[in-house]
Amino acid sequence: VQLVESGGGLVQPGGSLRLSCAGSGFTFSNYAMSWHRQAPGKEREWVATITSVGSTTNYADSVKGRFTISRDNAKNTVYLQMNSLKPEDTAVYYCKRFRGTFSSWGQGTQVTVSS
């Protein structure tokens, strides 16, 4: 059972990245999914959530209008499209699956926004 994030990297301010999180070993469509991030010296913070069938999404105010969460249950993958990136978006990005009180995390992928 695992979640594996990918797609991170170095991007200039104003640029875009798409993160992916692939799940395996469990029934992906049974779980809501979320993205979180942790910047150096800061606590991990929630970024966005999508329901198990993708019908509802929610975003932190800091990313609303710039980031889009989506999922493809046929591919067992959740995505985070990040546009208009800012230096303050620099962080390790983690995906999480959850249902009720259960949750588990991926290992994270680094996103660095810098000129």
N, C-alpha and C positions, 0 to 999 in steps of 0.2 A: 504494500500500500504506500503510495507516494504521490507527492505533488512536486513538479519540477518547473521552475520558472526559467524563462529565457528572454532574450531580446534587449537586455540592458546594454549600456555603453556610454560613450562620451558624445555629447551633442551640444551645439552652440545654442545660446539663448534664442528663443523664437522658433527653434526646430521642433521636430516630431520624432517620437519613437513609439513602437507598438510592442508591448510586453505580452508574452504568452505564458500560460500555466497549464501544463498537461497533467491530468490525473490518471492513475492506473491502480488496479487492484481493488477497486470498489465501484459501485454503481454511481457514476458521476451525476446523472440526472436526478438523483435523490437528494442532492445537497445544494443549498445556497452557497454562493461563493463571494469572497470579498478580497479586495486588495488593501494592503496597509503599507506604510513606509516608516523607516527609521533613519533619521539624519544623525550624523556624529554628535554625541553628547546630548541627544534628545530622546524622549520616550517614543516608542512606536505609536503611530497614529493611524486611524482609519482613513481610507481614501474613498472607497466606493464598494457597493454591494449590488449583487444581482440575485434574484430569486432562482429557484431550481429550474424553472421552465423559461426563465428570461423575460417574464412578463413585467417585472418591476425592477427599477434601478434607483439607487440613491447615491448622492455624492456629498463629500465634504465641501463646505463653502469655498475653501481655498482652491479647489480644482473644478468647481462647477462651471460648465461652459467651455472648458479646455480639455477635459478628459472624458472618455467614453468607455464604459465597461460593457462587454458583450460575451456571449458564450455560444459554443457549437457543441451540443450534447452528442452529436454523432461522432465528433472527434475528441470527446472528453477534454475539451480545452476551453479555458476562459481567457479573455483578452483584456488589455487595457491600452486603448489608443490615447496617446498623450500628445497634445498639440500646444503650440505657443508656450513651450517650456521656459521656465525661469530658473535662475541659479538656486532659488530656494526650494526647487523641486528635487535637488540633489539628495539622494538617500538610497538605502537598500530597500527594494520593493519586495514584499512578500505576498503570496496568495494564501488564502485560508478557506477550507471547506467547513461548513458547520450545519448542524441539524439539532434542534433542541439545545441541550447542554453540551453536546459533543462538538469538538473542533480539532482540527489538525492543520499544521503549517508546512509550507514549502521551505526551501533553504535560502531563498532570496536571490535577487539579481541587482547588481549595482547600476544606478543611473547617475551620471554626472553631467550637469549642465554648466558649461564654462566656455568662455571664448579663449 
